[in-house]
Amino acid sequence: MPVRKPLAKDMAGFKPANSNTRVTIAGVPKSITPQFKPIQSQNLGLTSERSRQAMVDRLRLQGISNENVLSAMASVPRHIFVDQGLASRAYEDAALPIGHSQTISQPWVVARMLSAICDDNQAPQKVLEIGTGCGYQAAVMGQLFKQVFTIERIRALYDISQAHLQREGYRLVRTFFGDGMLGWSTHAPFDAIVVAAAGLAIPQALLDQLAVNGRLIAPEGSSNQHLVLIERTSPTQWKREVLEAVRFVPLLSGVQR
Ligand code: SAH
């Protein structure tokens, strides 16, 4: 199936209100907030390691401290995963449109979610992502974890993400076209699950497919959303912690062909 690039009309649906971003900068010390500046990508050399390194330095200032996550993000070329017309903005701390009213998550959101599922001592090995989108976060996960599984419900995005992941050499990331609300039972249980779209509640199938001591992170809510971190503490118990306010695209059931 041919891979279709996002068209101008796809971009038209994009607005900050439907992107995968943090809503506030609560929890970030005030003293460092003035240092948040857009990266001058052109001056730094668009595709260069320096642009990515600047993005990573900014993530550090924004409170991300997991060095494994930061070095994974320093190594994945985010500009490859967006439309050419947006490549100059790829290292800004912003969600960007990827067509079909969906977005590539803001770098801070990716860093925050992946840090939250990593224990300081033991990184998860087998991780499931719901909402592949263009494949960027899956690629970062591919740098961090031994086994990565990712599910996308929009056929065109599934095709685009596969092309991106294969071209960039992330062949060990296993992709699936389907409804991620059902999880991927063949490969369960997972040490961690990352959900990149917001539902009113976290689907029970995903909670069930989490290994004991495993962690799941997901945005939850409709107009008022928060990241929620779940830890499965026993076969029948899940501990829940509410983190930052965010704004994500909706988690929808079924598939779009
Ligand atoms: N992980 C992406 C973010 C993509 S945006 C990144 O790297 O930036 C969220 C994605 O979740 C969209 O592509 C949307 O189609 C998808 N999505 C929403 N509901 C879903 C579901 N039930 N199953 C699988 N994917 C879903």
Residues whose N, C-alpha, C, O or C-beta is under 5 A from the ligand:
A	BS01	SAH	Q102 T103 I104 S105 I130 G131 T132 G133 C134 G135 Y136 Q137 A138 I151 E152 R153 I154 L157 G178 D179 G180 M181 A196 A197 V249 P250 L251 L252 S253
